[in-house]
């Protein structure tokens, strides 16, 4: 029986405004509409979590928006711990005090608590500019130190965009804070207007060579997420979509107030496309292609 991992989106509220964030598009739509409920209520969230546990999920990933903005995050996490579930929190890492409260509350079960935390740049100024929040870089650094001191497992995340500076330096920052597993993701600009996709997305030919530093990171496990193989020649052993453990895990996504369950390994492929020229690529038979918005924006025959 495959491992079941469920990702639950708790809502859209966030204390940052990242320029490459897919969630903010939906958040802005809610703000403009008559729907004033930005997040699941505690009752709604608990109801979904109970159903998820019934599916024999042993790992639940809490996402948002920003989960640590919720007043009930301690209640939700402690309840999951009491039901022997590993909890991973995908957070921007800026609410250090709340995260410290979570660590204290879960002191007897820290092995069942983990985090995914992003860094957008190696410099304070650029990171804060990308996140849209002054002081976010320093807050993330404090949170990473806190989690490292308590021996809590953290996965670092980098969304590789036109604004990202030195990937080598960013991974060094993670490593210095005890983070040895890092995901570098090609941005999924779902629902973005065309001009924003062009503003954010690096063309594939621009990516080639920018990831070569990974070969020197012998003490780190770096995975590439969402990259077409032609943009990462010689890096196939770092492609997440080829990772055996990842593919064997049944990943289910439950979106905010959506009864439909997305099985990620199926849904991901439906959300990707291939250019006409892909048929001539030596990786064509194995590669999943690129996120569908890139063909819409750059054109099927574009040398992206």
URZISUL-V116289 format. One record per residue. N is the residue number from 0. RES is the residue in one small letter. PHI is phi as a letter, one per 40 degrees, with the letter a starting at -180 (999 if undefined). PSI is psi in degrees with one decimal (NA if undefined). OMEGA is omega in radians with two decimals (none if undefined). Layout:
N	RES	PHI	PSI	OMEGA
N	RES	PHI	PSI	OMEGA
This chain:
0	x	999	127.5	-3.12
1	x	c	153.2	3.04
2	x	c	140.4	3.13
3	x	b	125.0	3.12
4	x	b	123.4	-3.08
5	x	b	129.8	3.09
6	x	b	118.9	-3.11
7	x	b	118.9	3.06
8	x	c	115.9	-3.06
9	x	c	-11.6	3.13
10	x	i	-164.2	-3.01
11	x	b	-7.8	-3.14
12	x	c	138.0	-3.14
13	x	a	151.4	3.12
14	x	c	7.6	3.04
15	x	b	172.8	3.12
16	x	a	61.9	-3.04
17	x	c	134.9	-3.04
18	x	c	-19.6	-3.12
19	x	b	15.0	-3.04
20	x	c	123.4	3.10
21	x	c	-35.4	-3.06
22	x	c	-33.2	-3.07
23	x	c	-25.6	3.08
24	x	c	-47.1	3.13
25	x	c	-34.3	3.11
26	x	c	-43.8	3.14
27	x	c	-34.6	3.09
28	x	c	-40.6	3.12
29	x	c	-40.2	-3.14
30	x	c	-39.6	-3.11
31	x	c	-21.6	-3.12
32	x	c	-178.8	3.12
33	x	c	-2.3	-3.13
34	x	c	110.2	-3.09
35	x	c	-4.7	-3.12
36	x	c	105.0	-3.10
37	x	c	-20.4	-3.03
38	x	b	158.7	2.98
39	x	c	140.9	3.02
40	x	c	167.9	3.09
41	x	d	-42.2	3.14
42	x	c	-44.7	3.13
43	x	c	-44.3	-3.13
44	x	c	-44.5	3.14
45	x	c	-38.3	3.12
46	x	c	-43.2	3.11
47	x	c	-40.0	-3.14
48	x	c	-37.7	3.10
49	x	c	-40.5	3.11
50	x	c	-37.1	-3.14
51	x	c	-43.3	3.13
52	x	c	-33.9	3.10
53	x	c	-21.4	3.11
54	x	c	6.4	3.11
55	x	g	28.4	3.06
56	x	c	128.1	3.13
57	x	b	-3.8	3.04
58	x	b	128.9	3.12
59	x	b	128.1	3.13
60	x	b	121.4	3.13
61	x	c	120.4	-3.10
62	x	b	178.7	3.11
63	x	a	-140.7	0.32
64	x	f	-159.5	-3.12
65	x	b	106.3	-3.08
66	x	d	-33.7	-3.07
67	x	c	-0.3	3.02
68	x	c	-12.1	-3.11
69	x	c	138.6	3.08
70	x	c	-22.7	-3.05
71	x	b	13.8	-3.05
72	x	c	-37.0	3.09
73	x	c	-42.4	3.14
74	x	c	-45.0	-3.10
75	x	c	-45.7	-3.09
76	x	c	-43.4	3.13
77	x	c	-39.0	3.12
78	x	c	-41.4	3.11
79	x	c	-40.6	3.10
80	x	c	-40.7	3.12
81	x	c	-22.3	3.13
82	x	b	22.3	3.01
83	x	f	40.9	3.11
84	x	b	135.6	3.02
85	x	c	132.0	-3.10
86	x	b	123.6	3.01
87	x	b	131.0	-3.12
88	x	b	119.1	3.06
89	x	c	108.7	-2.99
90	x	b	154.8	3.05
91	x	c	-6.3	3.01
92	x	g	11.5	-3.06
93	x	c	-21.1	-3.14
94	x	c	68.8	-3.04
95	x	d	-40.2	-3.11
96	x	c	-42.3	3.12
97	x	c	-42.3	3.13
98	x	c	-35.9	3.06
99	x	c	-39.2	3.08
100	x	c	-39.3	3.11
101	x	c	-43.7	3.12
102	x	c	-43.1	-3.14
103	x	c	-42.0	-3.11
104	x	c	-28.8	-3.09
105	x	b	22.4	-3.02
106	x	d	-32.7	-3.12
107	x	c	-4.3	-3.09
108	x	b	35.7	-3.05
109	x	c	-21.7	3.08
110	x	c	-17.5	3.14
111	x	b	14.7	3.12
112	x	b	129.1	3.09
113	x	a	169.1	-3.07
114	x	b	152.3	2.87
115	x	b	124.3	-3.03
116	x	b	131.8	-3.13
117	x	c	152.9	2.87
118	x	b	133.0	-3.07
119	x	c	-17.6	-3.10
120	x	a	166.9	3.12
121	x	c	-8.5	3.13
122	x	b	146.9	-3.14
123	x	d	-46.8	-3.05
124	x	c	-47.0	-3.09
125	x	c	-42.0	3.11
126	x	d	-47.7	-3.12
127	x	c	-34.5	3.12
128	x	c	-42.4	-3.13
129	x	c	-38.8	-3.11
130	x	c	-17.3	-3.12
131	x	g	20.5	-3.12
132	x	a	117.5	3.10
133	x	c	136.6	3.12
134	x	g	-1.7	-3.07
135	x	c	-37.4	-3.13
136	x	c	-50.4	-3.12
137	x	c	-35.5	3.11
138	x	c	-41.9	3.12
139	x	c	-42.0	3.12
140	x	d	-42.9	3.12
141	x	c	-40.6	3.14
142	x	c	-42.7	3.12
143	x	c	-38.4	3.08
144	x	c	-44.3	3.12
145	x	d	-47.6	-3.09
146	x	c	-37.7	3.11
147	x	c	-43.5	3.14
148	x	c	-29.5	-3.12
149	x	c	6.7	3.07
150	x	g	29.7	-3.09
151	x	c	134.6	-3.09
152	x	c	130.9	3.14
153	x	b	136.1	2.96
154	x	b	126.3	3.08
155	x	c	147.2	-3.12
156	x	b	134.4	3.05
157	x	b	121.4	3.00
158	x	c	114.7	-3.02
159	x	c	104.2	-3.11
160	x	b	-177.6	3.09
161	x	c	-19.2	-3.08
162	x	c	-14.1	-3.11
163	x	c	135.2	3.13
164	x	c	-116.9	-3.00
165	x	c	106.7	-3.12
166	x	c	-36.7	3.12
167	x	c	-45.5	-3.13
168	x	c	-35.8	3.13
169	x	c	-44.8	3.12
170	x	c	-33.1	3.06
171	x	c	-39.0	3.10
172	x	c	-44.8	3.09
173	x	d	-47.8	-3.09
174	x	c	-40.9	3.13
175	x	c	-24.1	3.12
176	x	c	14.7	3.06
177	x	g	7.1	-3.13
178	x	c	119.5	-3.10
179	x	b	-8.3	3.10
180	x	b	120.8	-3.09
181	x	b	137.3	3.03
182	x	b	126.2	3.02
183	x	b	119.9	-2.99
184	x	b	136.7	2.95
185	x	c	126.0	-2.94
186	x	c	133.9	3.07
187	x	c	101.4	-3.01
188	x	c	43.2	-3.13
189	x	d	132.5	3.10
190	x	g	0.5	3.12
191	x	c	142.8	2.99
192	x	c	155.8	-3.03
193	x	d	-41.5	-3.08
194	x	c	-31.0	3.12
195	x	c	-37.3	3.07
196	x	d	-45.7	-3.14
197	x	c	-32.0	-3.14
198	x	c	-32.1	-3.03
199	x	c	-43.4	-2.89
200	x	c	129.7	2.95
201	x	c	138.4	3.03
202	x	c	152.0	-3.03
203	x	d	-37.9	-3.13
204	x	c	-22.5	3.11
205	x	c	-21.6	-3.10
206	x	c	-32.4	-3.05
207	x	d	126.5	-3.14
208	x	g	-22.0	-3.08
209	x	c	-13.6	-3.10
210	x	b	5.2	-3.08
211	x	c	-25.6	-3.13
212	x	d	-22.4	-3.09
213	x	d	-32.2	-3.13
214	x	c	-23.8	-3.10
215	x	c	-6.1	-3.07
216	x	c	66.5	-3.05
217	x	c	-23.2	-3.09
218	x	c	4.6	-3.12
219	x	b	152.6	3.04
220	x	b	105.8	-3.08
221	x	b	124.5	3.13
222	x	b	142.8	3.11
223	x	b	123.9	-3.02
224	x	b	123.1	3.03
225	x	g	6.8	-3.13
226	x	c	129.8	2.97
227	x	c	144.7	-3.01
228	x	c	-29.2	-3.12
229	x	c	-20.6	3.13
230	x	c	-8.4	-3.07
231	x	b	51.1	-3.12
232	x	c	137.2	-3.12
233	x	g	3.4	-3.08
234	x	b	17.8	-3.00
235	x	c	-26.7	3.13
236	x	c	-6.9	3.09
237	x	b	0.2	-3.10
238	x	c	122.0	-3.10
239	x	c	-38.2	-3.09
240	x	c	-2.9	3.05
241	x	b	-4.8	-3.08
242	x	c	125.0	-3.03
243	x	c	-45.5	-3.12
244	x	c	-39.9	3.12
245	x	c	-45.4	-3.09
246	x	c	-26.0	-3.14
247	x	c	-13.5	-3.14
248	x	c	126.3	3.10
249	x	c	99.9	-3.07
250	x	c	119.6	-3.12
251	x	b	127.7	3.08
252	x	b	130.9	3.06
253	x	b	112.8	-3.07
254	x	c	165.6	-3.08
255	x	d	121.0	3.08
256	x	f	39.2	-3.14
257	x	b	118.8	-3.10
258	x	c	-14.4	-3.09
259	x	c	136.6	3.09
260	x	b	126.8	-3.13
261	x	c	116.9	3.04
262	x	c	110.0	-2.86
263	x	d	-38.3	-3.09
264	x	c	-22.8	3.05
265	x	c	-45.5	-3.07
266	x	c	-38.4	-3.13
267	x	d	-44.7	-3.11
268	x	c	-33.9	3.10
269	x	c	-21.7	-3.10
270	x	c	8.2	3.14
271	x	b	157.1	3.14
272	x	b	164.9	3.06
273	x	b	143.8	3.04
274	x	c	157.1	3.09
275	x	d	-39.3	-3.10
276	x	c	-13.0	-3.11
277	x	c	-25.7	-3.11
278	x	c	-18.9	-3.14
279	x	c	-0.9	-3.10
280	x	c	137.7	3.12
281	x	c	-17.0	-3.14
282	x	c	2.1	-2.97
283	x	d	-39.7	-3.07
284	x	c	-20.2	-3.05
285	x	b	-31.9	-3.04
286	x	c	142.5	3.11
287	x	c	-15.4	-3.11
288	x	h	-159.5	-3.06
289	x	b	157.7	3.11
290	x	d	138.5	-2.95
291	x	d	-27.0	-3.10
292	x	c	-22.9	-3.11
293	x	c	-36.4	3.08
294	x	c	-36.8	3.11
295	x	c	-40.9	-3.04
296	x	c	-45.0	-3.03
297	x	c	-15.3	-3.14
298	x	g	148.1	-3.03
299	x	c	-32.9	-3.06
300	x	c	5.6	-3.10
301	x	c	146.3	3.08
302	x	c	72.2	-3.11
303	x	c	NA	none
